[in-house]
Amino acid sequence: MKIKMNRLALVATLTMISSTALVGCAKHHRVTDPSTGSVYYTKKVHHRDGAVRFKDATTGKEVNLQNAEVERISKREYRHGT
């Protein structure tokens, strides 16, 4: 039983890591700040200590958000948003 629990924990951890890696590797992202409703577009997202850091494609400014929703989007959506 203990081995099954450890295996389940390992699978869950690897799934979370690979999902985060995929989000970080996509070419186009929409980042939403749920506290303000602000929407940003970027090509690179860096996750660190629970925060998200990226360069806003519209303004060119570096943005750091503590609580953000990051979505992979198509190149077309990215162009439409910028």
mmCIF file of the N, C-alpha and C atoms, coordinates in Angstrom:
data_MODEL
# 
_entry.id   MODEL 
# 
loop_
_atom_site.group_PDB 
_atom_site.id 
_atom_site.type_symbol 
_atom_site.label_atom_id 
_atom_site.label_alt_id 
_atom_site.label_comp_id 
_atom_site.label_asym_id 
_atom_site.label_entity_id 
_atom_site.label_seq_id 
_atom_site.pdbx_PDB_ins_code 
_atom_site.Cartn_x 
_atom_site.Cartn_y 
_atom_site.Cartn_z 
_atom_site.occupancy 
_atom_site.B_iso_or_equiv 
_atom_site.pdbx_formal_charge 
_atom_site.auth_seq_id 
_atom_site.auth_comp_id 
_atom_site.auth_asym_id 
_atom_site.auth_atom_id 
_atom_site.pdbx_PDB_model_num 
ATOM 1   N N  . MET A 1 1  ? 0.817  -1.189 0.000   1.00 0.00 ? 1  MET A N  1 
ATOM 2   C CA . MET A 1 1  ? 0.000  0.000  0.000   1.00 0.00 ? 1  MET A CA 1 
ATOM 3   C C  . MET A 1 1  ? 0.865  1.260  0.000   1.00 0.00 ? 1  MET A C  1 
ATOM 4   N N  . LYS A 1 2  ? 1.949  1.229  0.781   1.00 0.00 ? 2  LYS A N  1 
ATOM 5   C CA . LYS A 1 2  ? 2.826  2.391  0.857   1.00 0.00 ? 2  LYS A CA 1 
ATOM 6   C C  . LYS A 1 2  ? 3.507  2.653  -0.489  1.00 0.00 ? 2  LYS A C  1 
ATOM 7   N N  . ILE A 1 3  ? 3.865  1.598  -1.201  1.00 0.00 ? 3  ILE A N  1 
ATOM 8   C CA . ILE A 1 3  ? 4.503  1.736  -2.511  1.00 0.00 ? 3  ILE A CA 1 
ATOM 9   C C  . ILE A 1 3  ? 3.532  2.368  -3.496  1.00 0.00 ? 3  ILE A C  1 
ATOM 10  N N  . LYS A 1 4  ? 2.258  1.962  -3.445  1.00 0.00 ? 4  LYS A N  1 
ATOM 11  C CA . LYS A 1 4  ? 1.256  2.548  -4.341  1.00 0.00 ? 4  LYS A CA 1 
ATOM 12  C C  . LYS A 1 4  ? 1.104  4.047  -4.067  1.00 0.00 ? 4  LYS A C  1 
ATOM 13  N N  . MET A 1 5  ? 1.103  4.451  -2.815  1.00 0.00 ? 5  MET A N  1 
ATOM 14  C CA . MET A 1 5  ? 0.968  5.861  -2.450  1.00 0.00 ? 5  MET A CA 1 
ATOM 15  C C  . MET A 1 5  ? 2.169  6.657  -2.952  1.00 0.00 ? 5  MET A C  1 
ATOM 16  N N  . ASN A 1 6  ? 3.366  6.105  -2.775  1.00 0.00 ? 6  ASN A N  1 
ATOM 17  C CA . ASN A 1 6  ? 4.569  6.777  -3.256  1.00 0.00 ? 6  ASN A CA 1 
ATOM 18  C C  . ASN A 1 6  ? 4.549  6.901  -4.777  1.00 0.00 ? 6  ASN A C  1 
ATOM 19  N N  . ARG A 1 7  ? 4.120  5.864  -5.454  1.00 0.00 ? 7  ARG A N  1 
ATOM 20  C CA . ARG A 1 7  ? 4.045  5.886  -6.919  1.00 0.00 ? 7  ARG A CA 1 
ATOM 21  C C  . ARG A 1 7  ? 3.028  6.933  -7.377  1.00 0.00 ? 7  ARG A C  1 
ATOM 22  N N  . LEU A 1 8  ? 1.890  6.993  -6.696  1.00 0.00 ? 8  LEU A N  1 
ATOM 23  C CA . LEU A 1 8  ? 0.851  7.970  -7.030  1.00 0.00 ? 8  LEU A CA 1 
ATOM 24  C C  . LEU A 1 8  ? 1.373  9.397  -6.824  1.00 0.00 ? 8  LEU A C  1 
ATOM 25  N N  . ALA A 1 9  ? 2.073  9.626  -5.734  1.00 0.00 ? 9  ALA A N  1 
ATOM 26  C CA . ALA A 1 9  ? 2.648  10.945 -5.464  1.00 0.00 ? 9  ALA A CA 1 
ATOM 27  C C  . ALA A 1 9  ? 3.676  11.310 -6.522  1.00 0.00 ? 9  ALA A C  1 
ATOM 28  N N  . LEU A 1 10 ? 4.480  10.356 -6.938  1.00 0.00 ? 10 LEU A N  1 
ATOM 29  C CA . LEU A 1 10 ? 5.492  10.598 -7.968  1.00 0.00 ? 10 LEU A CA 1 
ATOM 30  C C  . LEU A 1 10 ? 4.835  10.945 -9.302  1.00 0.00 ? 10 LEU A C  1 
ATOM 31  N N  . VAL A 1 11 ? 3.816  10.202 -9.680  1.00 0.00 ? 11 VAL A N  1 
ATOM 32  C CA . VAL A 1 11 ? 3.114  10.460 -10.938 1.00 0.00 ? 11 VAL A CA 1 
ATOM 33  C C  . VAL A 1 11 ? 2.464  11.845 -10.898 1.00 0.00 ? 11 VAL A C  1 
ATOM 34  N N  . ALA A 1 12 ? 1.835  12.200 -9.800  1.00 0.00 ? 12 ALA A N  1 
ATOM 35  C CA . ALA A 1 12 ? 1.190  13.512 -9.675  1.00 0.00 ? 12 ALA A CA 1 
ATOM 36  C C  . ALA A 1 12 ? 2.220  14.633 -9.766  1.00 0.00 ? 12 ALA A C  1 
ATOM 37  N N  . THR A 1 13 ? 3.357  14.470 -9.107  1.00 0.00 ? 13 THR A N  1 
ATOM 38  C CA . THR A 1 13 ? 4.413  15.477 -9.144  1.00 0.00 ? 13 THR A CA 1 
ATOM 39  C C  . THR A 1 13 ? 4.970  15.641 -10.548 1.00 0.00 ? 13 THR A C  1 
ATOM 40  N N  . LEU A 1 14 ? 5.246  14.544 -11.218 1.00 0.00 ? 14 LEU A N  1 
ATOM 41  C CA . LEU A 1 14 ? 5.779  14.610 -12.582 1.00 0.00 ? 14 LEU A CA 1 
ATOM 42  C C  . LEU A 1 14 ? 4.778  15.249 -13.546 1.00 0.00 ? 14 LEU A C  1 
ATOM 43  N N  . THR A 1 15 ? 3.505  14.976 -13.351 1.00 0.00 ? 15 THR A N  1 
ATOM 44  C CA . THR A 1 15 ? 2.473  15.576 -14.192 1.00 0.00 ? 15 THR A CA 1 
ATOM 45  C C  . THR A 1 15 ? 2.458  17.088 -14.007 1.00 0.00 ? 15 THR A C  1 
ATOM 46  N N  . MET A 1 16 ? 2.536  17.555 -12.763 1.00 0.00 ? 16 MET A N  1 
ATOM 47  C CA . MET A 1 16 ? 2.547  19.000 -12.501 1.00 0.00 ? 16 MET A CA 1 
ATOM 48  C C  . MET A 1 16 ? 3.783  19.653 -13.095 1.00 0.00 ? 16 MET A C  1 
ATOM 49  N N  . ILE A 1 17 ? 4.932  19.027 -12.954 1.00 0.00 ? 17 ILE A N  1 
ATOM 50  C CA . ILE A 1 17 ? 6.173  19.586 -13.482 1.00 0.00 ? 17 ILE A CA 1 
ATOM 51  C C  . ILE A 1 17 ? 6.123  19.660 -15.005 1.00 0.00 ? 17 ILE A C  1 
ATOM 52  N N  . SER A 1 18 ? 5.660  18.613 -15.643 1.00 0.00 ? 18 SER A N  1 
ATOM 53  C CA . SER A 1 18 ? 5.616  18.619 -17.105 1.00 0.00 ? 18 SER A CA 1 
ATOM 54  C C  . SER A 1 18 ? 4.597  19.626 -17.611 1.00 0.00 ? 18 SER A C  1 
ATOM 55  N N  . SER A 1 19 ? 3.481  19.816 -16.917 1.00 0.00 ? 19 SER A N  1 
ATOM 56  C CA . SER A 1 19 ? 2.492  20.818 -17.313 1.00 0.00 ? 19 SER A CA 1 
ATOM 57  C C  . SER A 1 19 ? 3.078  22.215 -17.207 1.00 0.00 ? 19 SER A C  1 
ATOM 58  N N  . THR A 1 20 ? 3.792  22.484 -16.130 1.00 0.00 ? 20 THR A N  1 
ATOM 59  C CA . THR A 1 20 ? 4.432  23.782 -15.949 1.00 0.00 ? 20 THR A CA 1 
ATOM 60  C C  . THR A 1 20 ? 5.496  23.990 -17.015 1.00 0.00 ? 20 THR A C  1 
ATOM 61  N N  . ALA A 1 21 ? 6.250  22.957 -17.330 1.00 0.00 ? 21 ALA A N  1 
ATOM 62  C CA . ALA A 1 21 ? 7.293  23.077 -18.350 1.00 0.00 ? 21 ALA A CA 1 
ATOM 63  C C  . ALA A 1 21 ? 6.680  23.374 -19.714 1.00 0.00 ? 21 ALA A C  1 
ATOM 64  N N  . LEU A 1 22 ? 5.568  22.743 -20.020 1.00 0.00 ? 22 LEU A N  1 
ATOM 65  C CA . LEU A 1 22 ? 4.914  22.998 -21.306 1.00 0.00 ? 22 LEU A CA 1 
ATOM 66  C C  . LEU A 1 22 ? 4.432  24.432 -21.400 1.00 0.00 ? 22 LEU A C  1 
ATOM 67  N N  . VAL A 1 23 ? 3.895  24.957 -20.331 1.00 0.00 ? 23 VAL A N  1 
ATOM 68  C CA . VAL A 1 23 ? 3.435  26.343 -20.336 1.00 0.00 ? 23 VAL A CA 1 
ATOM 69  C C  . VAL A 1 23 ? 4.620  27.271 -20.525 1.00 0.00 ? 23 VAL A C  1 
ATOM 70  N N  . GLY A 1 24 ? 5.741  26.969 -19.893 1.00 0.00 ? 24 GLY A N  1 
ATOM 71  C CA . GLY A 1 24 ? 6.921  27.806 -20.015 1.00 0.00 ? 24 GLY A CA 1 
ATOM 72  C C  . GLY A 1 24 ? 7.587  27.733 -21.372 1.00 0.00 ? 24 GLY A C  1 
ATOM 73  N N  . CYS A 1 25 ? 7.329  26.680 -22.144 1.00 0.00 ? 25 CYS A N  1 
ATOM 74  C CA . CYS A 1 25 ? 8.000  26.482 -23.422 1.00 0.00 ? 25 CYS A CA 1 
ATOM 75  C C  . CYS A 1 25 ? 7.187  26.956 -24.622 1.00 0.00 ? 25 CYS A C  1 
ATOM 76  N N  . ALA A 1 26 ? 5.922  27.207 -24.431 1.00 0.00 ? 26 ALA A N  1 
ATOM 77  C CA . ALA A 1 26 ? 5.090  27.642 -25.556 1.00 0.00 ? 26 ALA A CA 1 
ATOM 78  C C  . ALA A 1 26 ? 5.571  28.992 -26.071 1.00 0.00 ? 26 ALA A C  1 
ATOM 79  N N  . LYS A 1 27 ? 5.290  29.262 -27.335 1.00 0.00 ? 27 LYS A N  1 
ATOM 80  C CA . LYS A 1 27 ? 5.782  30.491 -27.937 1.00 0.00 ? 27 LYS A CA 1 
ATOM 81  C C  . LYS A 1 27 ? 4.906  31.699 -27.655 1.00 0.00 ? 27 LYS A C  1 
ATOM 82  N N  . HIS A 1 28 ? 3.633  31.500 -27.388 1.00 0.00 ? 28 HIS A N  1 
ATOM 83  C CA . HIS A 1 28 ? 2.721  32.617 -27.194 1.00 0.00 ? 28 HIS A CA 1 
ATOM 84  C C  . HIS A 1 28 ? 1.847  32.379 -25.964 1.00 0.00 ? 28 HIS A C  1 
ATOM 85  N N  . HIS A 1 29 ? 1.731  33.405 -25.126 1.00 0.00 ? 29 HIS A N  1 
ATOM 86  C CA . HIS A 1 29 ? 0.971  33.279 -23.884 1.00 0.00 ? 29 HIS A CA 1 
ATOM 87  C C  . HIS A 1 29 ? 0.070  34.485 -23.671 1.00 0.00 ? 29 HIS A C  1 
ATOM 88  N N  . ARG A 1 30 ? -1.056 34.213 -23.013 1.00 0.00 ? 30 ARG A N  1 
ATOM 89  C CA . ARG A 1 30 ? -1.900 35.278 -22.490 1.00 0.00 ? 30 ARG A CA 1 
ATOM 90  C C  . ARG A 1 30 ? -1.823 35.141 -20.978 1.00 0.00 ? 30 ARG A C  1 
ATOM 91  N N  . VAL A 1 31 ? -1.423 36.209 -20.299 1.00 0.00 ? 31 VAL A N  1 
ATOM 92  C CA . VAL A 1 31 ? -1.286 36.190 -18.854 1.00 0.00 ? 31 VAL A CA 1 
ATOM 93  C C  . VAL A 1 31 ? -2.347 37.124 -18.290 1.00 0.00 ? 31 VAL A C  1 
ATOM 94  N N  . THR A 1 32 ? -3.170 36.602 -17.387 1.00 0.00 ? 32 THR A N  1 
ATOM 95  C CA . THR A 1 32 ? -4.238 37.396 -16.792 1.00 0.00 ? 32 THR A CA 1 
ATOM 96  C C  . THR A 1 32 ? -3.974 37.561 -15.303 1.00 0.00 ? 32 THR A C  1 
ATOM 97  N N  . ASP A 1 33 ? -4.110 38.797 -14.828 1.00 0.00 ? 33 ASP A N  1 
ATOM 98  C CA . ASP A 1 33 ? -4.018 39.093 -13.403 1.00 0.00 ? 33 ASP A CA 1 
ATOM 99  C C  . ASP A 1 33 ? -5.445 39.072 -12.865 1.00 0.00 ? 33 ASP A C  1 
ATOM 100 N N  . PRO A 1 34 ? -5.841 38.016 -12.142 1.00 0.00 ? 34 PRO A N  1 
ATOM 101 C CA . PRO A 1 34 ? -7.226 37.902 -11.693 1.00 0.00 ? 34 PRO A CA 1 
ATOM 102 C C  . PRO A 1 34 ? -7.649 38.998 -10.712 1.00 0.00 ? 34 PRO A C  1 
ATOM 103 N N  . SER A 1 35 ? -6.707 39.588 -9.999  1.00 0.00 ? 35 SER A N  1 
ATOM 104 C CA . SER A 1 35 ? -7.069 40.615 -9.025  1.00 0.00 ? 35 SER A CA 1 
ATOM 105 C C  . SER A 1 35 ? -7.455 41.935 -9.694  1.00 0.00 ? 35 SER A C  1 
ATOM 106 N N  . THR A 1 36 ? -6.917 42.207 -10.890 1.00 0.00 ? 36 THR A N  1 
ATOM 107 C CA . THR A 1 36 ? -7.231 43.460 -11.581 1.00 0.00 ? 36 THR A CA 1 
ATOM 108 C C  . THR A 1 36 ? -7.979 43.239 -12.892 1.00 0.00 ? 36 THR A C  1 
ATOM 109 N N  . GLY A 1 37 ? -7.925 42.016 -13.410 1.00 0.00 ? 37 GLY A N  1 
ATOM 110 C CA . GLY A 1 37 ? -8.536 41.729 -14.701 1.00 0.00 ? 37 GLY A CA 1 
ATOM 111 C C  . GLY A 1 37 ? -7.649 42.127 -15.870 1.00 0.00 ? 37 GLY A C  1 
ATOM 112 N N  . SER A 1 38 ? -6.438 42.613 -15.592 1.00 0.00 ? 38 SER A N  1 
ATOM 113 C CA . SER A 1 38 ? -5.512 43.017 -16.663 1.00 0.00 ? 38 SER A CA 1 
ATOM 114 C C  . SER A 1 38 ? -5.053 41.799 -17.452 1.00 0.00 ? 38 SER A C  1 
ATOM 115 N N  . VAL A 1 39 ? -4.950 41.971 -18.767 1.00 0.00 ? 39 VAL A N  1 
ATOM 116 C CA . VAL A 1 39 ? -4.523 40.897 -19.648 1.00 0.00 ? 39 VAL A CA 1 
ATOM 117 C C  . VAL A 1 39 ? -3.251 41.332 -20.366 1.00 0.00 ? 39 VAL A C  1 
ATOM 118 N N  . TYR A 1 40 ? -2.258 40.454 -20.386 1.00 0.00 ? 40 TYR A N  1 
ATOM 119 C CA . TYR A 1 40 ? -0.971 40.723 -21.016 1.00 0.00 ? 40 TYR A CA 1 
ATOM 120 C C  . TYR A 1 40 ? -0.691 39.636 -22.046 1.00 0.00 ? 40 TYR A C  1 
ATOM 121 N N  . TYR A 1 41 ? 0.127  39.962 -23.024 1.00 0.00 ? 41 TYR A N  1 
ATOM 122 C CA . TYR A 1 41 ? 0.566  39.000 -24.030 1.00 0.00 ? 41 TYR A CA 1 
ATOM 123 C C  . TYR A 1 41 ? 2.088  38.974 -24.034 1.00 0.00 ? 41 TYR A C  1 
ATOM 124 N N  . THR A 1 42 ? 2.646  37.771 -24.151 1.00 0.00 ? 42 THR A N  1 
ATOM 125 C CA . THR A 1 42 ? 4.092  37.625 -24.111 1.00 0.00 ? 42 THR A CA 1 
ATOM 126 C C  . THR A 1 42 ? 4.510  36.343 -24.826 1.00 0.00 ? 42 THR A C  1 
ATOM 127 N N  . LYS A 1 43 ? 5.802  36.256 -25.126 1.00 0.00 ? 43 LYS A N  1 
ATOM 128 C CA . LYS A 1 43 ? 6.332  35.042 -25.750 1.00 0.00 ? 43 LYS A CA 1 
ATOM 129 C C  . LYS A 1 43 ? 7.098  34.172 -24.771 1.00 0.00 ? 43 LYS A C  1 
ATOM 130 N N  . LYS A 1 44 ? 7.525  34.731 -23.650 1.00 0.00 ? 44 LYS A N  1 
ATOM 131 C CA . LYS A 1 44 ? 8.268  33.968 -22.643 1.00 0.00 ? 44 LYS A CA 1 
ATOM 132 C C  . LYS A 1 44 ? 7.711  34.253 -21.262 1.00 0.00 ? 44 LYS A C  1 
ATOM 133 N N  . VAL A 1 45 ? 7.553  33.198 -20.483 1.00 0.00 ? 45 VAL A N  1 
ATOM 134 C CA . VAL A 1 45 ? 7.083  33.320 -19.104 1.00 0.00 ? 45 VAL A CA 1 
ATOM 135 C C  . VAL A 1 45 ? 8.073  32.599 -18.204 1.00 0.00 ? 45 VAL A C  1 
ATOM 136 N N  . HIS A 1 46 ? 8.460  33.245 -17.128 1.00 0.00 ? 46 HIS A N  1 
ATOM 137 C CA . HIS A 1 46 ? 9.377  32.648 -16.152 1.00 0.00 ? 46 HIS A CA 1 
ATOM 138 C C  . HIS A 1 46 ? 8.622  32.479 -14.833 1.00 0.00 ? 46 HIS A C  1 
ATOM 139 N N  . HIS A 1 47 ? 8.629  31.269 -14.299 1.00 0.00 ? 47 HIS A N  1 
ATOM 140 C CA . HIS A 1 47 ? 7.995  30.979 -13.012 1.00 0.00 ? 47 HIS A CA 1 
ATOM 141 C C  . HIS A 1 47 ? 9.084  30.911 -11.949 1.00 0.00 ? 47 HIS A C  1 
ATOM 142 N N  . ARG A 1 48 ? 8.881  31.657 -10.843 1.00 0.00 ? 48 ARG A N  1 
ATOM 143 C CA . ARG A 1 48 ? 9.866  31.620 -9.766  1.00 0.00 ? 48 ARG A CA 1 
ATOM 144 C C  . ARG A 1 48 ? 9.201  31.949 -8.439  1.00 0.00 ? 48 ARG A C  1 
ATOM 145 N N  . ASP A 1 49 ? 9.371  31.064 -7.494  1.00 0.00 ? 49 ASP A N  1 
ATOM 146 C CA . ASP A 1 49 ? 8.842  31.247 -6.135  1.00 0.00 ? 49 ASP A CA 1 
ATOM 147 C C  . ASP A 1 49 ? 7.366  31.612 -6.128  1.00 0.00 ? 49 ASP A C  1 
ATOM 148 N N  . GLY A 1 50 ? 6.586  30.976 -6.973  1.00 0.00 ? 50 GLY A N  1 
ATOM 149 C CA . GLY A 1 50 ? 5.149  31.221 -7.010  1.00 0.00 ? 50 GLY A CA 1 
ATOM 150 C C  . GLY A 1 50 ? 4.738  32.446 -7.804  1.00 0.00 ? 50 GLY A C  1 
ATOM 151 N N  . ALA A 1 51 ? 5.693  33.186 -8.301  1.00 0.00 ? 51 ALA A N  1 
ATOM 152 C CA . ALA A 1 51 ? 5.391  34.387 -9.086  1.00 0.00 ? 51 ALA A CA 1 
ATOM 153 C C  . ALA A 1 51 ? 5.661  34.124 -10.561 1.00 0.00 ? 51 ALA A C  1 
ATOM 154 N N  . VAL A 1 52 ? 5.109  34.972 -11.401 1.00 0.00 ? 52 VAL A N  1 
ATOM 155 C CA . VAL A 1 52 ? 5.295  34.885 -12.847 1.00 0.00 ? 52 VAL A CA 1 
ATOM 156 C C  . VAL A 1 52 ? 5.941  36.179 -13.309 1.00 0.00 ? 52 VAL A C  1 
ATOM 157 N N  . ARG A 1 53 ? 6.999  36.043 -14.127 1.00 0.00 ? 53 ARG A N  1 
ATOM 158 C CA . ARG A 1 53 ? 7.703  37.213 -14.653 1.00 0.00 ? 53 ARG A CA 1 
ATOM 159 C C  . ARG A 1 53 ? 7.743  37.093 -16.172 1.00 0.00 ? 53 ARG A C  1 
ATOM 160 N N  . PHE A 1 54 ? 7.487  38.221 -16.849 1.00 0.00 ? 54 PHE A N  1 
ATOM 161 C CA . PHE A 1 54 ? 7.477  38.215 -18.308 1.00 0.00 ? 54 PHE A CA 1 
ATOM 162 C C  . PHE A 1 54 ? 7.593  39.644 -18.829 1.00 0.00 ? 54 PHE A C  1 
ATOM 163 N N  . LYS A 1 55 ? 7.861  39.753 -20.121 1.00 0.00 ? 55 LYS A N  1 
ATOM 164 C CA . LYS A 1 55 ? 7.919  41.048 -20.788 1.00 0.00 ? 55 LYS A CA 1 
ATOM 165 C C  . LYS A 1 55 ? 6.614  41.233 -21.551 1.00 0.00 ? 55 LYS A C  1 
ATOM 166 N N  . ASP A 1 56 ? 5.887  42.291 -21.223 1.00 0.00 ? 56 ASP A N  1 
ATOM 167 C CA . ASP A 1 56 ? 4.618  42.569 -21.884 1.00 0.00 ? 56 ASP A CA 1 
ATOM 168 C C  . ASP A 1 56 ? 4.873  42.982 -23.325 1.00 0.00 ? 56 ASP A C  1 
ATOM 169 N N  . ALA A 1 57 ? 4.270  42.281 -24.268 1.00 0.00 ? 57 ALA A N  1 
ATOM 170 C CA . ALA A 1 57 ? 4.500  42.546 -25.693 1.00 0.00 ? 57 ALA A CA 1 
ATOM 171 C C  . ALA A 1 57 ? 3.952  43.904 -26.124 1.00 0.00 ? 57 ALA A C  1 
ATOM 172 N N  . THR A 1 58 ? 2.921  44.396 -25.461 1.00 0.00 ? 58 THR A N  1 
ATOM 173 C CA . THR A 1 58 ? 2.311  45.663 -25.845 1.00 0.00 ? 58 THR A CA 1 
ATOM 174 C C  . THR A 1 58 ? 3.143  46.866 -25.406 1.00 0.00 ? 58 THR A C  1 
ATOM 175 N N  . THR A 1 59 ? 3.624  46.841 -24.156 1.00 0.00 ? 59 THR A N  1 
ATOM 176 C CA . THR A 1 59 ? 4.353  48.001 -23.613 1.00 0.00 ? 59 THR A CA 1 
ATOM 177 C C  . THR A 1 59 ? 5.862  47.820 -23.623 1.00 0.00 ? 59 THR A C  1 
ATOM 178 N N  . GLY A 1 60 ? 6.323  46.567 -23.686 1.00 0.00 ? 60 GLY A N  1 
ATOM 179 C CA . GLY A 1 60 ? 7.754  46.293 -23.615 1.00 0.00 ? 60 GLY A CA 1 
ATOM 180 C C  . GLY A 1 60 ? 8.299  46.297 -22.200 1.00 0.00 ? 60 GLY A C  1 
ATOM 181 N N  . LYS A 1 61 ? 7.428  46.454 -21.205 1.00 0.00 ? 61 LYS A N  1 
ATOM 182 C CA . LYS A 1 61 ? 7.856  46.510 -19.804 1.00 0.00 ? 61 LYS A CA 1 
ATOM 183 C C  . LYS A 1 61 ? 7.877  45.122 -19.175 1.00 0.00 ? 61 LYS A C  1 
ATOM 184 N N  . GLU A 1 62 ? 8.818  44.938 -18.233 1.00 0.00 ? 62 GLU A N  1 
ATOM 185 C CA . GLU A 1 62 ? 8.879  43.707 -17.449 1.00 0.00 ? 62 GLU A CA 1 
ATOM 186 C C  . GLU A 1 62 ? 7.754  43.739 -16.423 1.00 0.00 ? 62 GLU A C  1 
ATOM 187 N N  . VAL A 1 63 ? 7.040  42.632 -16.284 1.00 0.00 ? 63 VAL A N  1 
ATOM 188 C CA . VAL A 1 63 ? 5.913  42.539 -15.361 1.00 0.00 ? 63 VAL A CA 1 
ATOM 189 C C  . VAL A 1 63 ? 6.141  41.361 -14.433 1.00 0.00 ? 63 VAL A C  1 
ATOM 190 N N  . ASN A 1 64 ? 5.885  41.558 -13.145 1.00 0.00 ? 64 ASN A N  1 
ATOM 191 C CA . ASN A 1 64 ? 5.944  40.493 -12.145 1.00 0.00 ? 64 ASN A CA 1 
ATOM 192 C C  . ASN A 1 64 ? 4.576  40.402 -11.482 1.00 0.00 ? 64 ASN A C  1 
ATOM 193 N N  . LEU A 1 65 ? 4.001  39.207 -11.499 1.00 0.00 ? 65 LEU A N  1 
ATOM 194 C CA . LEU A 1 65 ? 2.700  39.001 -10.872 1.00 0.00 ? 65 LEU A CA 1 
ATOM 195 C C  . LEU A 1 65 ? 2.784  37.844 -9.896  1.00 0.00 ? 65 LEU A C  1 
ATOM 196 N N  . GLN A 1 66 ? 2.234  38.047 -8.730  1.00 0.00 ? 66 GLN A N  1 
ATOM 197 C CA . GLN A 1 66 ? 2.256  37.016 -7.701  1.00 0.00 ? 66 GLN A CA 1 
ATOM 198 C C  . GLN A 1 66 ? 1.210  35.947 -7.991  1.00 0.00 ? 66 GLN A C  1 
ATOM 199 N N  . ASN A 1 67 ? 0.054  36.363 -8.480  1.00 0.00 ? 67 ASN A N  1 
ATOM 200 C CA . ASN A 1 67 ? -1.047 35.426 -8.729  1.00 0.00 ? 67 ASN A CA 1 
ATOM 201 C C  . ASN A 1 67 ? -1.533 35.662 -10.146 1.00 0.00 ? 67 ASN A C  1 
ATOM 202 N N  . ALA A 1 68 ? -1.158 34.786 -11.069 1.00 0.00 ? 68 ALA A N  1 
ATOM 203 C CA . ALA A 1 68 ? -1.509 35.000 -12.474 1.00 0.00 ? 68 ALA A CA 1 
ATOM 204 C C  . ALA A 1 68 ? -1.994 33.710 -13.112 1.00 0.00 ? 68 ALA A C  1 
ATOM 205 N N  . GLU A 1 69 ? -2.838 33.871 -14.108 1.00 0.00 ? 69 GLU A N  1 
ATOM 206 C CA . GLU A 1 69 ? -3.290 32.745 -14.915 1.00 0.00 ? 69 GLU A CA 1 
ATOM 207 C C  . GLU A 1 69 ? -2.552 32.814 -16.241 1.00 0.00 ? 69 GLU A C  1 
ATOM 208 N N  . VAL A 1 70 ? -1.830 31.759 -16.591 1.00 0.00 ? 70 VAL A N  1 
ATOM 209 C CA . VAL A 1 70 ? -1.044 31.721 -17.825 1.00 0.00 ? 70 VAL A CA 1 
ATOM 210 C C  . VAL A 1 70 ? -1.680 30.715 -18.774 1.00 0.00 ? 70 VAL A C  1 
ATOM 211 N N  . GLU A 1 71 ? -1.961 31.164 -19.996 1.00 0.00 ? 71 GLU A N  1 
ATOM 212 C CA . GLU A 1 71 ? -2.562 30.292 -21.006 1.00 0.00 ? 71 GLU A CA 1 
ATOM 213 C C  . GLU A 1 71 ? -1.703 30.271 -22.254 1.00 0.00 ? 71 GLU A C  1 
ATOM 214 N N  . ARG A 1 72 ? -1.549 29.095 -22.839 1.00 0.00 ? 72 ARG A N  1 
ATOM 215 C CA . ARG A 1 72 ? -0.921 28.989 -24.158 1.00 0.00 ? 72 ARG A CA 1 
ATOM 216 C C  . ARG A 1 72 ? -1.953 29.417 -25.179 1.00 0.00 ? 72 ARG A C  1 
ATOM 217 N N  . ILE A 1 73 ? -1.548 30.225 -26.132 1.00 0.00 ? 73 ILE A N  1 
ATOM 218 C CA . ILE A 1 73 ? -2.467 30.685 -27.163 1.00 0.00 ? 73 ILE A CA 1 
ATOM 219 C C  . ILE A 1 73 ? -1.820 30.536 -28.535 1.00 0.00 ? 73 ILE A C  1 
ATOM 220 N N  . SER A 1 74 ? -2.630 30.649 -29.552 1.00 0.00 ? 74 SER A N  1 
ATOM 221 C CA . SER A 1 74 ? -2.116 30.544 -30.912 1.00 0.00 ? 74 SER A CA 1 
ATOM 222 C C  . SER A 1 74 ? -1.431 31.842 -31.322 1.00 0.00 ? 74 SER A C  1 
ATOM 223 N N  . LYS A 1 75 ? -0.643 31.746 -32.373 1.00 0.00 ? 75 LYS A N  1 
ATOM 224 C CA . LYS A 1 75 ? 0.025  32.931 -32.908 1.00 0.00 ? 75 LYS A CA 1 
ATOM 225 C C  . LYS A 1 75 ? -1.014 33.958 -33.349 1.00 0.00 ? 75 LYS A C  1 
ATOM 226 N N  . ARG A 1 76 ? -2.114 33.494 -33.882 1.00 0.00 ? 76 ARG A N  1 
ATOM 227 C CA . ARG A 1 76 ? -3.186 34.384 -34.330 1.00 0.00 ? 76 ARG A CA 1 
ATOM 228 C C  . ARG A 1 76 ? -3.795 35.156 -33.161 1.00 0.00 ? 76 ARG A C  1 
ATOM 229 N N  . GLU A 1 77 ? -4.067 34.452 -32.064 1.00 0.00 ? 77 GLU A N  1 
ATOM 230 C CA . GLU A 1 77 ? -4.606 35.116 -30.868 1.00 0.00 ? 77 GLU A CA 1 
ATOM 231 C C  . GLU A 1 77 ? -3.611 36.135 -30.323 1.00 0.00 ? 77 GLU A C  1 
ATOM 232 N N  . TYR A 1 78 ? -2.323 35.761 -30.343 1.00 0.00 ? 78 TYR A N  1 
ATOM 233 C CA . TYR A 1 78 ? -1.272 36.657 -29.868 1.00 0.00 ? 78 TYR A CA 1 
ATOM 234 C C  . TYR A 1 78 ? -1.253 37.940 -30.698 1.00 0.00 ? 78 TYR A C  1 
ATOM 235 N N  . ARG A 1 79 ? -1.274 37.795 -32.025 1.00 0.00 ? 79 ARG A N  1 
ATOM 236 C CA . ARG A 1 79 ? -1.258 38.966 -32.906 1.00 0.00 ? 79 ARG A CA 1 
ATOM 237 C C  . ARG A 1 79 ? -2.496 39.822 -32.694 1.00 0.00 ? 79 ARG A C  1 
ATOM 238 N N  . HIS A 1 80 ? -3.640 39.198 -32.485 1.00 0.00 ? 80 HIS A N  1 
ATOM 239 C CA . HIS A 1 80 ? -4.885 39.930 -32.272 1.00 0.00 ? 80 HIS A CA 1 
ATOM 240 C C  . HIS A 1 80 ? -4.822 40.716 -30.958 1.00 0.00 ? 80 HIS A C  1 
ATOM 241 N N  . GLY A 1 81 ? -4.182 40.142 -29.939 1.00 0.00 ? 81 GLY A N  1 
ATOM 242 C CA . GLY A 1 81 ? -4.104 40.802 -28.630 1.00 0.00 ? 81 GLY A CA 1 
ATOM 243 C C  . GLY A 1 81 ? -3.069 41.899 -28.533 1.00 0.00 ? 81 GLY A C  1 
ATOM 244 N N  . THR A 1 82 ? -2.096 41.878 -29.441 1.00 0.00 ? 82 THR A N  1 
ATOM 245 C CA . THR A 1 82 ? -1.046 42.895 -29.380 1.00 0.00 ? 82 THR A CA 1 
ATOM 246 C C  . THR A 1 82 ? -1.312 43.911 -30.407 1.00 0.00 ? 82 THR A C  1 
# 
